[in-house]
């Protein structure tokens, strides 16, 4: 488990497709991980450019719903299916916007 690792998330009744871990690797001993859910982009999805970075994955475009950031038990995160480390700057900017407004 590492920062910006991407996990598939399939739960009955949930529209969330993936979770990306955003917690610092220095906190690996905690039993929880801070994650941001990713949802498929729909034509009528209102996105805020900085708050909701987008990424092409698995044949579709998905957005990070940074405002829904949450902690989950690390045992809920199964297999790593990729990494969003190439979006590091955008993800950190989105998290900064949530906490600092800039």
GROMACS elastic network, one bead per residue, 0.5 to 0.9 nm:
[ bonds ]
;  ai    aj funct       b0    kb
    1     4     6  0.89071   500
    1     5     6  0.66876   500
    1    21     6  0.81636   500
    1    25     6  0.81644   500
    1    28     6  0.79320   500
    1    74     6  0.85798   500
    1    77     6  0.86906   500
    1    80     6  0.76713   500
    2     5     6  0.55151   500
    2    21     6  0.70785   500
    2    22     6  0.83321   500
    2    23     6  0.80904   500
    2    24     6  0.79168   500
    2    25     6  0.58843   500
    2    28     6  0.82390   500
    2    83     6  0.88706   500
    3     6     6  0.88930   500
    3    20     6  0.79830   500
    3    21     6  0.53312   500
    3    22     6  0.51485   500
    3    23     6  0.57947   500
    3    24     6  0.60078   500
    3    25     6  0.59124   500
    3    83     6  0.85073   500
    3    84     6  0.87538   500
    3    85     6  0.77764   500
    4    20     6  0.56162   500
    4    22     6  0.55350   500
    4    23     6  0.81424   500
    4    35     6  0.88868   500
    4    82     6  0.86972   500
    4    83     6  0.56050   500
    4    84     6  0.51162   500
    4    85     6  0.53040   500
    4    86     6  0.88112   500
    4    87     6  0.84197   500
    4    88     6  0.73429   500
    4    91     6  0.86705   500
    5    19     6  0.83421   500
    5    20     6  0.56566   500
    5    21     6  0.55236   500
    5    22     6  0.80365   500
    5    80     6  0.63259   500
    5    81     6  0.77224   500
    5    82     6  0.60693   500
    5    84     6  0.63185   500
    5    85     6  0.75005   500
    6    18     6  0.67273   500
    6    19     6  0.58166   500
    6    21     6  0.66454   500
    6    79     6  0.86642   500
    6    80     6  0.56747   500
    6    81     6  0.56714   500
    6    83     6  0.51129   500
    6    84     6  0.65954   500
    7    17     6  0.87174   500
    7    18     6  0.54934   500
    7    19     6  0.51910   500
    7    20     6  0.62880   500
    7    21     6  0.81206   500
    7    77     6  0.64668   500
    7    78     6  0.68883   500
    7    79     6  0.62512   500
    7    81     6  0.54790   500
    7    82     6  0.71461   500
    7    83     6  0.86156   500
    8    16     6  0.88995   500
    8    17     6  0.61360   500
    8    19     6  0.64487   500
    8    20     6  0.89136   500
    8    77     6  0.82172   500
    8    78     6  0.79148   500
    8    79     6  0.74725   500
    8    80     6  0.74652   500
    8    81     6  0.65440   500
    9    14     6  0.87978   500
    9    16     6  0.65183   500
    9    17     6  0.52104   500
    9    19     6  0.63403   500
    9    37     6  0.86408   500
    9    76     6  0.89913   500
    9    77     6  0.80088   500
    9    78     6  0.86656   500
   10    13     6  0.88298   500
   10    14     6  0.71959   500
   10    15     6  0.83193   500
   10    16     6  0.71935   500
   10    17     6  0.62768   500
   10    18     6  0.78027   500
   11    14     6  0.54766   500
   11    15     6  0.82226   500
   11    16     6  0.79624   500
   11    17     6  0.87401   500
   12    15     6  0.86400   500
   14    17     6  0.80146   500
   15    38     6  0.88664   500
   15    39     6  0.65405   500
   15    40     6  0.80439   500
   16    19     6  0.77255   500
   16    37     6  0.61071   500
   16    38     6  0.58358   500
   16    39     6  0.51269   500
   16    40     6  0.78885   500
   17    37     6  0.74852   500
   17    38     6  0.59191   500
   17    39     6  0.57499   500
   17    40     6  0.72768   500
   17    62     6  0.84288   500
   18    36     6  0.84700   500
   18    37     6  0.59022   500
   18    38     6  0.50665   500
   18    39     6  0.72014   500
   18    62     6  0.87898   500
   19    35     6  0.59433   500
   19    36     6  0.55402   500
   19    38     6  0.58852   500
   19    64     6  0.85979   500
   19    77     6  0.84009   500
   20    34     6  0.84637   500
   20    35     6  0.52797   500
   20    36     6  0.53185   500
   20    37     6  0.65225   500
   20    38     6  0.75375   500
   20    64     6  0.83557   500
   20    83     6  0.79975   500
   20    84     6  0.74323   500
   21    24     6  0.87556   500
   21    33     6  0.66309   500
   21    34     6  0.58889   500
   21    36     6  0.66110   500
   22    25     6  0.88321   500
   22    33     6  0.77869   500
   22    34     6  0.57720   500
   22    35     6  0.55341   500
   22    36     6  0.71200   500
   22    91     6  0.80880   500
   22    92     6  0.83706   500
   22    95     6  0.88305   500
   23    26     6  0.84064   500
   23    27     6  0.72882   500
   23    28     6  0.85637   500
   23    33     6  0.61338   500
   23    34     6  0.51544   500
   23    35     6  0.71798   500
   24    27     6  0.57881   500
   24    28     6  0.76537   500
   24    34     6  0.88544   500
   25    28     6  0.54967   500
   26    29     6  0.80756   500
   27    30     6  0.59161   500
   27    33     6  0.86740   500
   28    31     6  0.79621   500
   28    32     6  0.86470   500
   28    33     6  0.82823   500
   29    32     6  0.86608   500
   30    33     6  0.74126   500
   30    74     6  0.83731   500
   31    72     6  0.84963   500
   31    73     6  0.58465   500
   31    74     6  0.57651   500
   31    75     6  0.79711   500
   32    71     6  0.59976   500
   32    72     6  0.53042   500
   32    74     6  0.50032   500
   32    75     6  0.82044   500
   33    70     6  0.82053   500
   33    71     6  0.53005   500
   33    72     6  0.54835   500
   33    73     6  0.62677   500
   33    74     6  0.56950   500
   33    77     6  0.87185   500
   34    69     6  0.69199   500
   34    70     6  0.54944   500
   34    72     6  0.64768   500
   34    73     6  0.89199   500
   35    66     6  0.88070   500
   35    68     6  0.87581   500
   35    69     6  0.56605   500
   35    70     6  0.56271   500
   35    71     6  0.60902   500
   35    72     6  0.72163   500
   36    64     6  0.63424   500
   36    65     6  0.62900   500
   36    66     6  0.56416   500
   36    67     6  0.81467   500
   36    68     6  0.64851   500
   36    70     6  0.66466   500
   36    71     6  0.88049   500
   37    63     6  0.83117   500
   37    64     6  0.59197   500
   37    65     6  0.56801   500
   37    66     6  0.72884   500
   37    68     6  0.68545   500
   37    69     6  0.68277   500
   37    70     6  0.84961   500
   38    54     6  0.87465   500
   38    62     6  0.59181   500
   38    63     6  0.52863   500
   38    65     6  0.59468   500
   38    66     6  0.86238   500
   39    61     6  0.85061   500
   39    62     6  0.52404   500
   39    63     6  0.54947   500
   39    64     6  0.67433   500
   39    65     6  0.71547   500
   40    60     6  0.70424   500
   40    61     6  0.59280   500
   40    63     6  0.63824   500
   41    44     6  0.82549   500
   41    45     6  0.61925   500
   41    47     6  0.89450   500
   41    54     6  0.81897   500
   41    60     6  0.80010   500
   41    61     6  0.57069   500
   41    62     6  0.51411   500
   41    63     6  0.61362   500
   42    45     6  0.51547   500
   42    46     6  0.88308   500
   42    61     6  0.86828   500
   42    62     6  0.88552   500
   43    46     6  0.85219   500
   47    50     6  0.87523   500
   47    51     6  0.76795   500
   47    52     6  0.59590   500
   47    53     6  0.85477   500
   47    63     6  0.82232   500
   47    65     6  0.89649   500
   48    51     6  0.52773   500
   48    52     6  0.55525   500
   48    53     6  0.82455   500
   49    52     6  0.55814   500
   49    53     6  0.63677   500
   49    54     6  0.86161   500
   49    94     6  0.89251   500
   50    53     6  0.62789   500
   50    90     6  0.71527   500
   50    91     6  0.85531   500
   50    93     6  0.67661   500
   50    94     6  0.55451   500
   50    97     6  0.76900   500
   51    64     6  0.78655   500
   51    65     6  0.75390   500
   51    66     6  0.61866   500
   51    67     6  0.76683   500
   51    90     6  0.86010   500
   51    91     6  0.82840   500
   51    93     6  0.76098   500
   51    95     6  0.75275   500
   51    97     6  0.67603   500
   51    98     6  0.76709   500
   52    63     6  0.57265   500
   52    64     6  0.50524   500
   52    65     6  0.57479   500
   52    66     6  0.63037   500
   52    67     6  0.85727   500
   52    90     6  0.88434   500
   52    91     6  0.84843   500
   52    94     6  0.68553   500
   53    62     6  0.84879   500
   53    63     6  0.56408   500
   53    64     6  0.56030   500
   53    65     6  0.82226   500
   53    66     6  0.86021   500
   53    87     6  0.82590   500
   53    90     6  0.64496   500
   53    91     6  0.69523   500
   53    94     6  0.75333   500
   54    61     6  0.67096   500
   54    62     6  0.55007   500
   54    64     6  0.63541   500
   55    60     6  0.84047   500
   55    61     6  0.56474   500
   55    62     6  0.54168   500
   55    63     6  0.63608   500
   55    64     6  0.82445   500
   55    84     6  0.85268   500
   55    87     6  0.84714   500
   56    59     6  0.69747   500
   56    60     6  0.55928   500
   56    62     6  0.62186   500
   56    63     6  0.88426   500
   57    60     6  0.54263   500
   57    61     6  0.60768   500
   57    62     6  0.69258   500
   58    61     6  0.81542   500
   63    66     6  0.88598   500
   64    67     6  0.86734   500
   64    68     6  0.88101   500
   64    91     6  0.82983   500
   64    94     6  0.89131   500
   65    68     6  0.55952   500
   65    69     6  0.71686   500
   66    69     6  0.52755   500
   66    91     6  0.83751   500
   66    94     6  0.65345   500
   66    95     6  0.66771   500
   66    98     6  0.76241   500
   67    70     6  0.88857   500
   67    94     6  0.88496   500
   67    95     6  0.84710   500
   67    98     6  0.69093   500
   69    95     6  0.87055   500
   71    74     6  0.88562   500
   72    75     6  0.82501   500
   72    76     6  0.68507   500
   72    77     6  0.80782   500
   73    76     6  0.55540   500
   73    77     6  0.74570   500
   74    77     6  0.53894   500
   74    78     6  0.82196   500
   75    78     6  0.68929   500
   77    80     6  0.79328   500
   80    83     6  0.78601   500
   83    86     6  0.77099   500
   83    87     6  0.89890   500
   84    87     6  0.54061   500
   84    88     6  0.68451   500
   84    91     6  0.86957   500
   85    89     6  0.85434   500
   85    91     6  0.88805   500
   86    89     6  0.79171   500
   86    90     6  0.88722   500
   87    90     6  0.53208   500
   87    91     6  0.60596   500
   87    92     6  0.85782   500
   88    91     6  0.52376   500
   88    92     6  0.61167   500
   88    93     6  0.85117   500
   89    92     6  0.53146   500
   89    93     6  0.61276   500
   89    94     6  0.87001   500
   90    93     6  0.50677   500
   90    94     6  0.62326   500
   90    95     6  0.87560   500
   91    94     6  0.50975   500
   91    95     6  0.63010   500
   91    96     6  0.85540   500
   92    95     6  0.50862   500
   92    96     6  0.59846   500
   92    97     6  0.85128   500
   93    97     6  0.61231   500
   93    98     6  0.87787   500
   93   102     6  0.80272   500
   94    97     6  0.51086   500
   94    98     6  0.65355   500
   94    99     6  0.89988   500
   94   102     6  0.89502   500
   95    98     6  0.51742   500
   95    99     6  0.64834   500
   95   100     6  0.84867   500
   96    99     6  0.52325   500
   96   100     6  0.55370   500
   96   101     6  0.68333   500
   96   102     6  0.64015   500
   97   100     6  0.54246   500
   98   101     6  0.59123   500
   98   102     6  0.81001   500
   99   102     6  0.82189   500
